[in-house]
Amino acid sequence: MAGSILIVDDVATNRIVLKAKLSGARYATSQAADGRAALALAATEKPGLILLDTNLPDMSGSEMIARLRADPETRRIPVIAMTVHDDPELRIDLLKAGANEILTKPFDELVLLARLRSLLRAHASADETALRALTCHELGFAESLHDFAPPARIALIAHQPEQALRWKAALTRNLPGDRIEILCGEMPLDDPRAGVVPDIFVIAADLERRGDGLRLMSELRSRAETRDAVIAIATPRNAHEIQATALDLGADELLPCDLSGQAAQEAALRLRAQLAQKRVRDRLRVSVDEGLRLAMVDPLTGLYNRRYANAHLARMSDRARRTGRTSVVMVLDLDRFKRINDSYGHRAGDHVLTAFAKALRSNLRGVNLIARIGGEEFLVVLPDTTLDAGYRTAERLRHAIETQPIRLPNGEVISITLSIGLAIGGTRDTDPQHLVDEADAALLNAKATGRNQVAIAQASNAA
């Protein structure tokens, strides 16, 4: 069950104690006494997180984590491994197998709960992004993305330059090929030498003042440029309170301030794992963004499509009714567009549509809704606009199109005209689609009475 925690420990007393602590923090739990039972529960219940004692009767902790990671159904479930001894070699093995965190018994409850919250948040967010990407894929909107991964850029921000240099030396040995740089902690993104935004920030919890690193992390999280970067906070090993605070404020990872010996190898493994997760999130995010773009945008003209226009028009109409401000709906149609296709070919027709869309953008404000709703039919909505102002805008637009010839790909120059139908909304309790229908009826009237003109819907004239 998403959000629940699976406790895996062969000692019943340990399971009971952990269950009591987690129940007190309002977590639902399930329990297993060995690896096989835990794997079965993980596959059927899909817990939000697994608390795993590494001393199991039927398999090692590393083996169980590896089996979880090998199964597509369980590979993304966060795992916190619990060990009796703080053995550096065991920690390395567990991280290589895919553990998200390793805690040594007896562990600090404050840090445990903070780590649980952090991992559960990350897991839920990853699940939601993956679900959106899957939906886009099933709807045929998502495009395949390449798996090329350039070298990571890792920024180090320490209290003293000497400490940053030691970190850089230690990490460079364990992360060959990645770009590791030392940044100033005052305002790293304002430094013109900073260049591309780092993938990972490693920040000392205390900089000039105590807790400055956490404040810097909050600043980075608030900026669009760095919001999705991995942030690792370096603290003394026993600074439990600041570790818990860092996790709750948004730190992805905790590292020790001292990166000598095997601590550097462990830190590198943790950063590698965080970087891999970030790249998956980035790819999914791009896939979702591209899917949404394809779902909302007409691929030829780059304008919004009918699907988006209908939804946005409904929201604009609701706002108009609440505020009492009128809005003008226009339906526009290029006159005798079929002749262009018949005379010059469909490539020329596409070129005309693209040029017309560009002209619409250049002659209308950014707050206006502009959409392509059919072959050569377009929709424009002018919010907070009177009927008179809307008519003047339509006439100005009609005149601009008439007086701007279009050069075709073959070099020929042609002129186009358009007919426009107008309807007004906001003063009547009218369904948004009915406004489009009114404007469309006015458009037909403009076409029938000579083309290249603006016509107003009868209901709007009477309003």
N, C-alpha and C positions, 0 to 999 in steps of 0.2 A: 504494500500500500504506500503510495507516494507520501512522504513526510514521516512515515514510521521508521523506527530504528530496529534493526536486527542485531541482537546481542549474541555473540558466539563465544562460549567459554565452557570448558568441560567441568568446571567447578560450580556446583549449584549455588553456593553461597555468594560467589562473585556475581553470578547472573542476578541474584535477588537484590544485592546491594546496588548494582547498576540500574536495575529496573526501578528501584525506589527513587534513586537520584533523578532519573529521567522522567518518571511519572510526576515528581514534584515540579519539574520544569514543563509539564503539560505535553510530554511526548508519548505517543503510543509505541509500544514495544512488542517484539516477538523474540523467541529464544531458541537457540540450538546448542547442543552439547558437543557436536563434532562437525568436521568439515563437510561430510556428505549430506547430513541433514541441513546444514546451512546453505549449501549450494542448491538443494531442492527448494528450500524456502525462498531463497533469493530469486530463483527462476519463476516461482509461482506468485509470490507476493509483491515483487518489485519494490523492496523497501527504499526509502529515501536515502538511507545511509546504513553502513554495517560497522559495528564495533567488534573487532576481531582479536581475540586472544591468540597469540602466535604459538602457544604450546598446546596443540590439539592432539588427541590420541591417535587419529587416523591419517593426518597429513600435516606438513609444516604450514606456517602462516604464509610463507612465500608461495608455496604450491597452490594453496587455496586462492590467493589473490590472482595468481597467474591464470587459474582456471576461470575465475570470474571475468577477467579481462579478455579471455579467449572466446567467451560466449557473447554474441551480439545482444542478447537479451539482458545481460548483466554488466557489460563492460563499462558502462558509464556510472555505475553506482559508486559513490564515494566510500572509501574504506579507511577507517582509523585503526591502525594496528596497535595492540597493547602488549608490551613486553615486560618481563620481570627484571631483566638486567639491561642497563644502558650500554649495549655492545655495539660499537661503531660498525663492525663488519655486518652484523645482523641488520642494522638500520639501512646500510647500503643495499643489501640483498632485498629488503622489503620495498624500498623505493624503486629499485630496478624492476621488481615484479609488478609495481603499479599502485603501491599504497599512497594515499593522499597525505597521511600524517602518521607519525609514530609517537606514542606516549608511553613513558616508563612508569610502571606502578611503584608506589602510589602516586597518582598524578593529581595535579591541582584541578579541582572541580570547576573553578572559574574559567581556566583556559579550556578545559574540555567542553563546557557548554558554549563558550564563544566560538570554538572551532566547529562544533556541531552546527551552530547557526550559520556560520560562514559557508560551510560546505553545502548545507541544505539550500541556502539561497542560491548559490552558484549552480547547483544541480537543477533546481526548479527553473531558473532562468535559461539554462542550456536546453532543458526539455521543451520549454515554450518556443524557443527559437527554432529548434529542430522540428517541432510540430508545424510551425508556420512554413518552414522551408519545404516540408513534405507536402503540405497543402498546395503550395505554389507548384510543386513538381507534378502533383496529380492533376492539377488544373491545366498543366502544359505551359506554365509561365516561366518556370525556373530554367536557367541555362547551366550546362555543365561548366565547372570551373577547374582550371588546371591546379595541380598539386605542387607547383614549383614554390619553394620556400627560400627566400634570400637569407643571407646571414642576419642574425638578430642584432639589434642595436640595444645595448644595455647601458644605462646611465647610473653612475654611482654618486651618491650625495652623502658625504660623511661630515662629522663634526670637524675633524682636522684633516688637512691634505695628506698627512702621513698615513692615517687610517685608510683613506681612499686609495692611496698607492698600494698599500698592503692587500686590500680587497682586489684591486685590479690584477696584481701579480698572481694571487691565488686563483682567481676565476679564469684568467687567461690560460693557465696551465690546464684547466679542466674543461674549458669551452673554446677549443681551437676553432678558428674560422669566424667566430662572432666578433662584432665590433663593440669593444668595451671602453667607455669614456667616463671621465670624471667631470661632473657638472657642479656649478655653484648652487648652493641650496637656497639663495635668496629669491631667484626668479628664473629657473632654468629655461623656460620657454621664451623669455624676453631676450635671451642672449642670441644675437644674430649668428654666432658661430655654432649654435646648437644644431642647425640643419633640420633633418627629418626627425619627427617626434619619435622618441625611443619606444621600443616594444616593451621594455622592462625598466622600471625604476627600482633601484635598491637604495633605501633611505634609512639613515640612522634615526632611531626614535628621538634622540636628543641631539639638537644641532647647537645653535648659539644659546638657546634656552631649553629647559626641560620641556619635552613634548613638542618642540618645534617641528620635528619630522612628521608627527601625526597631523599637525596643522597644514603642513605642506601637502601631505597626502590628500586631505580634504579639499584643498585648493585644486589639485590635479584632477580629482574626481568631479569637480564642478565644471571643468572646462571640456568643451566638445572635442578638442584636439587630443586630450589625454585621458578622457573618461574610460576608454576601453583598454588602456595599457595595464600590464601586470605590475602590481606594486608589492614589493617585498620590504618589510620593516625589519631592521636589524636591532636586536635588543640583547642585553645581558641574559644569560640562560635562565636565571631565576627571577626575572622581572615579570612575574605572572600577571600582575594587575595591568601593566602597560601592554603586555601581549594580548590580553583579553580585550582591552580598549581598542587596540590597533585592528583586531579582527572585526570587531563590531562597527568600526568606522569605515571598513571597506578594504582592509589589507587582504591580498590574495595569499600571501605567504609570510612566514616568520623565519628569519635567519639569525644565527648568533653573530654578535659583534666580532668575535674572534674566529677568523676563517683559516686558522692554521691547521696543518695535518689533514685528517680525514674529514674535518668539518667543511673544507673547501669542496671536496668531492661530493659530499651530501648536498651542499648548497647548490652545486652545479646541477645535480640530478633534479632537485626541486625546481630550479629555474627552467630546466629543459621541459619538465612535465607541465609547468604553468604555460610555457611558450607554446607547447603543442596544443594545449586546450584553447589558448587564445587564438591560434590560427584556425582551429576548427570553428570557434565562435565567429571569427571574422568571415570565414567562407560562408557559413550559414547566413550571417547578417547580410552579406552582399547578395546571396541568392534570394533572400526574402525581399530585399530592397529592389532587386531587379525584377522579381516576380510581381511585386506591387506596381512597379513602373509599367511593366507590360500589361498588367491588368487594367491600368487607368489611362494609359496614353496610346494615342493612335500612332502606329509605327511610321507611317509615311510623313505626316505633318508635324509630329511632336506635340500636337495639341491634346487636350484631354479627350477621352472617347465618351460614347453615350452612357456607358455604365457609370463612370465617374460623374458625368454631368447630371444625371438623374438624382444621384445621391446628394450632390452638392447643392443642386437647385432646391431640393427639399429642405435642407438646412437653411439656405438663404431665405426661403419663403417663411419658415418658422420664425426666423429672426425679424423679418419684415412685419409679421403679424404682431409680434411682441412689442416692437418699437413703434409701430404705426407709420414707418417710413416706406414709401413706395419703391418698387424696383421695376426695371423695364426688361422684358424678355424679347429678344430678337431671334428670328429664324432667317438665315441668309442662304441664298441659293445662287450659284453662278449661272448666268444666262447662257443658254445654248451650249452647254458644256459638251454635250454629245458630239457636236460638230468638230470640236477640237480633237477629240479622240479619233473620230472618223477621218479627219483631214490630215492630222499630223501623227497619229499613233498614240498608244497608251503611255508610252514613255513621256511624250510631250504633255499629255494630260496630267500625269503625276507631277511633272515639273510645274505646271500651272497651279495645281493644288498646293504644292509646297510654297511657291512664291506668294500665293494668296494668304496662306497661314502666316507667313512672315509679315505681310502687310497688315494683317489684323493685329498682330502683337505690337507692331510699331505705332499703330494708330489708336490703340486702346490702353487704358491704365492697367497696372498690374493687379488691382483689386477686382477687375472684371473677370467673369468666367468666360473662357473661350474654349469651345469644343467642336470637334468634327463628329456629327451624329449620323451622317450618311455618306453616299458617294461624293456629291458636290454640295452637300447641305451642311450648314454650320449653325451653332447655337452660341449666342452671346447674352450674358445676363449682366446688367448694370445695376449694382446695389445702390440704395439710397439715392435714387434718381427719379425725377418727375417725368411725366409723359412728354412734356415740351422739351426738356433737356435730352431725353432719350431720342426724340425725333431729330433734334439738331445733330446729335452724335451719329445717328444712322445716315442722315444726309451727308454729313462730312465724310463718313466712311465710304458711302456710295460714290461720292465725287472723287475721292482719293484713288479708289480702285479704277474708275473710268479714265483717269488722267495719268495712270502709271503703266505704260506698256511693259510687257514681259518678253524677255529675250529667250527663245527656246534653245534647246541644246544644239540644234542644227544651224543656229545663227539668225533665224527668222525672228521678227518682232511682231507680236500680236497684242491687241487690246481686248480687255474683257470688261464685262459689266455684271452687276449683280442686282437682284431684287431682294427686298427686305420686308418682312412682316413684323409688326410690333404688338405686344400686349403688355398691360401694366398689372402688377401684382402688389399685394400689401394692403390695399384698401378694401379687398373683398376676401371672404373666406373661401378661396378657390384652391382646388387641388393643383399642385405645381405642374403636373402633366397636362391639366386642362389649360393652363396658361400657354404651354408649348403648343397645344392644339389650336388655341386661339391665334397665336402668332403664325402658325403654319397656315391657317385659313386665310389670314391677311396676306401672307406671302403668295398664296394661290391667286388671290385677287390682284396683287401687283403684277403677277405674271400674265394674267388674263387681260389686263388693261394696258399692256404695252411694254412690260419689263423695264429694267433699269430705273426703278422707283421704289419709294418707301410707302407702305400702306399700314394703316392702324386698324387693329381688330375692332369690330363694332362694339363689343362689350366694353372695351377700353375707352372708346370715344364717348360712350354713355356714362362712364364712371365719373 
